[in-house]
Amino acid sequence: MPQGNTLWSVTTIDSNTAIAVGEAGTVIKTTDGGAHWNVQHYVGNTDQGLSGVSFSNSQSGVVVGSNGLILRTDDDGNTWSIIPSGTDYHLTDVDLVDSDVGYAVGFNVDAGSVYLRTLDGGLTWTSRYIYGSEYASAISFSDRNNGTVVGNIYSAYQCFIRRTTDAGQTWVQQPCQIGYALTGVSMIDSNTAVAVGWGGSILRTTDAGVNWNLFGTATTPYLFDVQFIGSRIGNIVGGDNSVNQQPSGATYFTSNGGNSWTGQPTSTKMLYNVKLSDTRFGFAVGYEGAILRTGDGGLTWETQSKGSTKNFAGVHFLNGSVGIAVGSWGLLERTVDGGSTWIDIPIGFNTVLWGIRVLDTLRAIATGGEYYGSGFNGLILVSNDGGSSWETQYSIPTGRLFGIDFASAIHGIVVGDSGVILRTIDSGTTWTRLSSGTNSLLFAVSLIDSQTSVAVGDNGTILRTTDAGKTWVKPSSPVTVSLRGLAFHDDVVVTVGDLGIILRSMDRGITWQLVTSSTDVYLRGISYSKDLTWIAVGYDGTIIHSTDDGLTWKAQRSGTHWPLYSIWLKGDTGTIVGYDGTILHTNTGGIVTTVERTPEGTQGPNQFVLKQNYPNPFNPSTVIRYQLSVASQVKLCIFNLLGQEIATLIDEHKPQGSYSVKWNAERFPSGMYFYRLTAGGFVETKKLVLLK
């Protein structure tokens, strides 16, 4: 998989060259038909989502995105410049008609839509606003003068269509009676256009938009984009969310102008955009970095985004070459080249794996839980052939097993639910249950030596033993949030947890100090590198590092917004794993000073910020994070497409700081929603998608 960030748009320059854009300022490019992709993150020094891309020729192109962002290139996408757009609206789509003329559209949920036009190849843009409740989603032109914009009406659950015949000087509303949002449009000529949207809706006009007729209804409930090459070859992409409760992609193909469509599911999740360079070659992109390629006009598609989309939870290396990563529902992958390539190993267990230790070239031990309908049985799996095959070594009812660590090839400890602690002194052949003195869930354990160990877990729980686990004491913990990750070096022990919490001990876990981190996100993993350097990882693609033995921390960019759950480091070599099959690798110690975020510092945030919810799309809950530069009366609300306030998450006075709140949408139907933050004079709204 070239990368795991969601891709919102793709454009094809020729049969071999394509550029796609997406979350975290991601731009990826192929020049060999998709066999290889060059990945750029934070293009234009932004971590905003990029939602549309269009090229007028092989060299010149424009990308649009959140908060009025416009990027422009004149060298085939190798470098990008930020172009003033004159708006802070969320820009959703762009269409460059030729080397001079281009158009873009977007919306603001509080104000309406914006229509942008350039007459100099994207160097400057003029804007026109249509105030009200129209949200423009997509735009398509057949020539310089004739174009169509589609979207949805916020205050009434239905679509809208506008058309121009005078190069965007005026936009005339056209009839659209279906009760669904329109998300994609393709103009075939000045009279003929096809639009698609939710509810599987396919509309067509053949009289310049005087009449739009329901041209068909796909079995897939969510259609996001359509493109025609000539009058006969057309492709639609979208998806469903009812296949095993997971979003599933779908494509539709026509060779007769849309009179009939051939649909087929894909092995990917939701697909958001499609673009063919000619009647044969093209690409479709979508959720979690999905990439498909066609060589027959869209009749068949080949998946080019390889790798697992299950969640990794743990990773460990024997040395710089041999390592194993484990995760959800039997996910286990092995590398023998330091993480450059990974091989999926079927283990024969429908087991969630959380912990892994590679003891030598043959023996490895994994921890997890086997779901049995109403709970988990804890499992310890062992491999004696380098990870090729696995068998159950130990099981425990009514509980999961999480953290695992070994002080040597023979001395190891496993921790889990309800204060469970297991110990082995024979490389995991037998396990003895120890008395922990707590019922708290334990997430992680570190063996400082064969006698001294530290374990951490729920509610700020810290346990310590100096007699190989026979007795455990509870050092005073300065926090009550869950502690998730743990590591040590010499006498220094560091643990990380929820809300950006970091605790440090300088005396092998006897006393603990709360240190200031540079984040408020949930931290999940931590590892020591070298030369007093530590690195921790967590939600929202967070990577933070310390170069003074864990006393102070700085944030750096990771290139992803997905949660990161586990990290292994040895010297300059390291691997991070996380959500949706994410694997990050470094040979430089992981410190990337040239793209470092400005630390928020001990004085708190210096600006108001409403961040994109995560995950998005989601089911059934998602987390919304925001920052306050000064103490303010804060209101955070959820709205449906009708503009009705359906939930109030926050309505109180808050001091300066960074915050997060979870919205559980279990009782609401699938669809698009909006969340709005009002704090003093600051107001911002973003969209989120619930897919059940």
N, C-alpha and C positions, 0 to 999 in steps of 0.2 A: 504494500500500500504506500503510494507516494507520501501521504500524510493523512492525519485523521480528522482535521477540521472540516466542518460542513462546507461544501462548495455550493454557491448559490447561482453561479452563471458561468457559461463557457462560450467562447467564440472560436471559430475555425478560420485560419488564414489560407491554408491550402490542405491537400489531402494528408500531409504529414505534420503540419504545424497547428497547434491549438493552445489557447491560454484560458485557464479557469481561475475564478476568484472566489473567496469565501471568508470565513470567520478569522479573527486574529490577524487581519491585514494580509491574508494569504493570497499569493499569486503563484500559480504553478504553470509550467510551460513544457511542451513536448515539441521536438522537431523531427521525431522518427516514428510518427504514427501512434504514439502512446506507449512505445516499448520502455521509454525512460522519461522521467519528468524532473525538471529542475524546480526546486521548491524555494520560494522566498516568503518569509514571515515578516510582519510588521512593516510592510512596504509603505513608504512615505512616513516612516516612523510613527505609524498608527497601529493600535490594536483593535480598531473598530472593525465591524463587519463590512465586507465589500459585497455588494449585491448585484451589480451589473457590469458587463464589459462588452465593448464593441471596437472593432478595428475598421478603418476606412481603406487601408492598404496593408502591405506586409510590414510596414515600419511604424505607422501612426495609430495609436489607440487611446481609448479613454475608459477609466473605471470609475464607478460611482458607489457611494456607500452612506453610512450613517452620518447624521449631523452635517449634511450638505457637502460631504467629502467628494472631491473630484481629483483623480490622478490622471496624468497624461504622460505618454511615452512617444518618442520619435526614433527609438532604436530597437524596435521589435520586442519591447517589454523587458529589456535588460536593466534599464533605469527608469524611475518614475518621478515626476515632479507634482507637487501639490498646486492645484489651480484654484484661485478664489471662485466660489460659486455664487456668492451673494445671498445664500440661504443657509439656515440651520435645519431645514426639513430632512427627514430620512429619504434619501434618493434610492429608488427601487429598480430603475431600468434606464438603459441608454441605447440609442440607435444612431450610429454615424452613417448618414446616407451616402456621402462622398468625402473627398479630402477636405472640403470646406464646411459643409452643412451637417449638423447633428442635433439631436434632441435628447432630453432626459426628463424624467418625471419622478415625483416623490410626494410625500404627504407628511402632515403633522396632525396628530389625532385631535388636537384642540382647535385647529384652524382650517384644515382642508388640504387641497393639493397645490403643488407647484409644477409649472411647465417651464423648462429651460431650453434655450436655443443658442447654438453657436454658429457663426458664419466664417470663422477663421480656423477651423480644424480643432476646436476645443481650447484655444488659448484664452478666449474670453466668452462669457455667457451672460445672456439677458434672461430675466425671469418674469413670469406672469403667474399670479396667484388666483385660484378660484376658491374663494372662502366658502365654508359650509361644512358638510359632512362627507364629501367625496374623498376616497382614498385611492389614489392612482397606483396601480400595481405594475402595469406593463405597457410598452409603447412599440409601435411598428410603423414604418413608412415604406411605401412602394416607390416613391420618388421624392424629390425635394419638397413638393407641395402637399401631397396626400398622405395623411397619417391617421392612426387610430390609437386611442388610449382606453384601457379598460381598468376596472377596479370594483370597489364595493362602496355602498352608501352606508355610512356609520349609523345614522339615526333610523334607517329602515333596512331590514334584513334583505337586501337585494343588490343587484349589480348596477353599474353604470357604464356607459360607453360615450366617448366624445370623439369627434372627427374634425380634422382640419383639411381644407382644400386650398389654403392660401399660405402655406409654409409656416403654420403655427401662429399667424396673426390673430385668428379667431378659432375658437373650439366650440363646436355645436353639439349639444347633447342629443343622443339618439336613443330610440326606444330599446329598453331591456327589461323584460317582465319577469325573468326567473328569480326565484328567491334564494340565490346563492351568489357568492362573490366570484368575480372573474379574475383570473390570475395570469393569463397568457393570451397573446394575440399575434397573428401573422397576416400581413397584407400580401395578397397574391398579385393583385394589380389595383388600379385606382378604384375599381368597382367591387372587387371581391376580397373578402377577408374572413378568417376563421378565428373564433375566440373560444377559450376553454376555462373551466373553473371548477368550483366545488360542486358536490352532488353529481359528479361525472358529466357535467353539462358541456355540450359542444354546440356552439352557435355559428351560423354562417350568413353572410350577406352577399348578394350578387348585384345589388343596385345602389352601391356607394353608401350603404348604411341606412337607407330609407326604411328598410325592413331587415330585422335580424330574426332568423328562424332557428328553432331548436333542430339542430342537424343530426343529433344523435345523443345517446346517453351511455356512457361507458359504465362497465360494472365496477370499475375502480372509483371510489367516492371522492378522491382528491386528485384533480388534474391541475398541474402547475404551469405547463408551457406547451406551446405548439409551434411548429415551423413547417412551412411549405417550400419546397424547391421546385419552382415552376408551378403549373396548375394541377399536377396530378400526384406528385410524391409528397406525402406529408407524414409528420411524426408528432406524437403527443407523449408526454411523460408525466408521471404522477405516482400515486401509491395508495395503499390501503393500510389500515391499522388494526385489522381484526384477525391477522394471522398470528396465532400464539401470543396475542397481545403485544406484538412488535410491529412497528411500521415496516411495510414491505413494498418495494418498488414495482412499477409496471410501465410497459411501453405499449403504444398503439401505432399501427402502420397502415397507411392507405396508398394505393397505387392508382386509384381512380378518382382523385379529386375529393375524396372524403365520402363518397357514396356508401362505402363499406370500410370497416376498420378491423384489423387483426390485432388482438391484444395478447400479451404474454407477460406473466410475472417475471421478475428478475431475482437474482440471488442477493441483491443489495437491498437496502432500506429505501426510504423515500427518494425519488428523483425530482429535481427542481427545475432543470433547464436542459434544453437540447439544441444542438446546432450542427448542421451538415454543411460541408464546403461545396458539395456537388451532389449529384443524384446517387452517389455511392458512399462516400466517406463522411463520418461525423462522430460526435461524442455526446454523451449525456452525463450529467453530474448531479450529486445530491448529498443526502445526509451522511455524516461521518466520513466525508471524503470519497464517496462512491464515484467511480468512473467506469463508464461503459463505452465501447467503441463498436461501430458498425462499418462494414465494408460492402453492404448490399442495400444501401438506402434506408435501412432501419427495419428490414424484415427480420433480421437476427442481430443479436448484440452479444459481445464478448466482454466479460468483466475484466477490467484492468487494475482495479484496486484489490490487491491481494492481502491476505492476512486475516487473523481472527478479529471479530468485532465483539467477542466476549470481554469481560473485565478481568484484567490482571490484578492480583492482590499482593503477590510476593515474588521476590527475585533473589537469587544467591548464586555466587560464582565460587568455584573451587580455586581458580586462579584467573589470570587475565584472559583465558580462552574458553574454558568449559563452564557453562552456567545453565540454570534452569529457572524458568518463570512459570508460576501457577496462578490459577484464577477460578472464575465461576464455572460451574457445571462441567467439571472434568477437564478444564483448560490446562494444558501443560505443554510447554514448548522448550526445546533444548537448542543450545548453540555450542559450537566447538571452535568458533573463530572470533571470540570476543564480543559477540552480539551483532556482527555485520549481517548474518543470516540466521534465521530461526526455523526449526523443524517442528511441526505439530506432532505430538506423541499421543495416540489414543490410549487411555489408561483403563477403559472398561468400567469406569465408575461414574455414575451421575452425581458427582460429589463436588461441593464447593470447597476449593482449596485456598487456605489463607497463608500458610507458612511453608518454607522450603529451606533445607540445608543440604548442601552437597559436601559429603564427608571425604570422599576420595574419587578416583576415576571410575569406580564401579558403584559405590554405595551412596544413595541419597534418601532423605526422609522428608515427607510432606505431611502437613496437618490440615484438617478440614472438618467438614460435617456432611453427613448424608441425609437429605431431606426425606422424611417419611410421611408427610401429609399434614401433620400438626406441629412438627418440630424437627430437630436435628439429632442424629446420633454422632458423637464425636469419633473421628477416625484418625489413625496414624498409618500412612502408607509408606512402604519401603521398596526401593529398587536396588537390585544387586548386579545390574548390567548397564550401568551408566544412564539410567532413565528410560531405557527402551520398553521395559515392562514393570508393572507394579502389582503389589499384593497388600492386603490388609494385615498390619502387624499388631494393631491394638484398636479396640473400639470401646466406647463408653456411652451409655444411654443418656438421653435427655440433655444434650449439651454439645456445644461446638468447641473445637480446639483451634486456637489462633496462633499465638507466638511460639517460636521454637528457636533455640540457640544451643550451641555446643562449645564447651571450653577446650575440648580436644576431640579426637576422633571417637572417643568412648564415652565421655561425660556430657550428657545433654539434659535439658529441661524443656517441657512443653506446658503452656498455660492456656486457660480457656474460660468457658462459662462458669458462673457460680463459684469462682475462686478455685477452680480445679488446677492443680499442679501435679505433673507427672515427671518422674526422673528415671534416667537410664544410666547405667555404668558399663554397658556392654554394646555400645554403638547402636542402641535402639532395638536389640533383640528382645529384651524384656523391659517392662515399665512398671514402676512402683508409684502408687498415688500417695502424695504427701499432704499433711495437714497445713493449710494456708492461714487459717484463722480468720478468713473473710468469705463472704458470699458474693462479693463484687465480681463482675465480669473482668477478667484480666486479658489485655490485648497483646502485650509484648513482654519479653524477658531478655536479659543480657547476662551472660556468664562471664564475670570478670576473671575468675580462675575456677578451679575445680571445687572450691569451698564457698566463694563469694558470688552471689547473684542478686540482681534487682529485677522486680517485676512491676508493671504499671497497668492501670485499668480505669474503670468507671469511677466517676465522682472524685477524681483526683487521687485515687488509691495508689499508694506506693508500698511495696513490700521489699524486705531485704533479709538475706540469710548469709551467715558466715560459717555454717557447718554443713554445707552441701545439701541444704534444704530440709534438714531435720526440724529446725525451728525457723519461723519467720517473724520478724518484727515490723511494725508500721511506723516508719519515720514520719515526722510532721510534714504535711503537704500544704503549701500555701494556696492551693486552688481546689475547686470542687468540680471543675469540668473534666470530661473524659481525657485521659492520657493515652495516646495511640501508638506512638513510636518511641524507640529507645535504642541508645548506642553508647559506647564508652571508648575512652582512649586513656591509657595509663590510669590515673586516679580520677579523671574527669568523666562524669556521666551526664548525659543530656537526654531529656524526654520532651516530646512535643505532643500537642493535642488540639482540642477544639478551640475555636475563636482565636487562633494564632498563638496559643499559650506555649511558652518554652520555659522549662525549668532546668537549672544547672546545679550539679553537685561537684564540689572540688575534693571531696573526701570519700569517694567510692560509694556514694548514696546515703551517707549518714545524715547530712543536712542539705537542704535544697533552697535555692534562690530563684525567684521569679525574675526573668530578664525580659527586656523589651524587644519584641520582634518587629519586623517592618510590615506586618500583615495582620488582618483579622480573620482570615479564612481558616477553615479546618485543616490542620496539618496532620499528615498520616505517617510519614516515614522520615528517618534521619540516619545519616551515616557520617563517619569520620573519614577524611581524605588523607591529608598529610600537612605538616608545617602549621599546626593549630587551626586547620581549615575543616569546617563542618558544612554539610549541605542538608537541608530539610525540604520536603515536598508536601503538597496538599492539593486542595480543591482549586478549581479555576486555573489549572496549569501552573500553580504557584511553585516557584523554586526560590528559596532564600539561602544565603550563605553567610558564614562567619569566618573571619580570618584571625580572630583573637581568642580562639579556644571557647567559642560559644557565648561570649559576653555581649557582643553587638552583632546585629544582623542586617543585611541588605538584600533587597529583592532584585531578581533578574528575570528576563524574559525567557520563556521555554519554547515558544512557537506553537503552543496549543492552549485551548481553554478547557480541555478535559481534565477531570480530577486525576492526580498522580498519587499512587498509594504506597509505593515501596521504592527504596533506593539501595543500591550496593555500590560502594566505592573502595578502591584500593589504589592509593597514589593518584595518578592522573586519569586512570581508567575507571569508568563508571557506567551503570545502566539504571534507568528509571522506568518503572512500568505503571500502568494505570488503566483508566476507564477505556472501554471500546478498543481493546487491543493495543493501546498506546505503548510504544517502546521508544525511549530516548537513550542515546548513547553519546559518551564523550571520551576523548583521548587527551583532553587538555585540562583535566581537573574540574571541568564544569563551570569555571568562572568566566563569564562573558561580559567584560567591563564595557565594551563598546555599545551594548544595547541595554544597559542597566536602566531600570526605572528610577525616577527620582524618589528617594526614600521619603516617606511621610513624616518621619522624625517624631521626637517625643512630644512636640507641641500639637500634634494632631493634624488632620487634613487642612489644606489651605484653600480648598474650593468645594463647592457643592457638586456632588456627582451621583447620578443614578446609573447603576451598572446593569448590564443585560442579565436577565435571570438565567439560572443554570440548574438543571439541564433545560434545553429548549430545542425542539419540542419535549414535553414531559408527560409523565403519567405515574401516579396521580399528583405528586407534589414537586415543588420547585423552590429554590432559594433566591430571594431578591436581596441584593446588597446595595447600600448607599452610604454616602459620606456627607457630613455636615461641617462646614468650616467655622460656624459659630453656633452657639446654642439657639434653637429655633423651635417653634411650634410645628410639629411634623404630622402630615397626613399622607398615608399610603393606601391607595384604593385600587380595586379591580373593577373593570368595566367590561360589559359584553359588546357585541357588534351593534346593538341598538342604542348604545350610549348609556345604558342603565348601570348604576353602581350596584354591584352584586356582592362585594365584600370590602370591608374596611380592616386592613391589617394593622395599621398604626394610626392613632389619633391622640397624640400627647406631646408634651414638651420634652425635648431631648437635648442634652449637652453636646458640645462639639465632640466629634468622634466618628468612627466607622461602625456600621451596624449591618446586621443581616436578619431577615425574617423569612420564615417558610410559609408558603401557601399550599394547603392541601385542597385540591379541586376534585376530590373523590365524588362529591354529589353533583358536579356540573358535567354537562355533555361535552363531547369533543368539539373543538372549534378554536377560532382565533379570539383572543382576549387582549385587553390593554391594562397596563398598570401605570398609575400616575403618582408621582411624588410632589407634594407641595410643602415647601419649607421656607418660611419667611417670604421673600419675593421670588424664590426659585421655584419653577414649575417645569417638570419634564415628564413625558409619557413615552413608554416603549410598548411593543407588542410581544405577546407570548402565545404559544400554540399548545393546546392540550390535545393529545392523541391517545385515546384509550384503546 
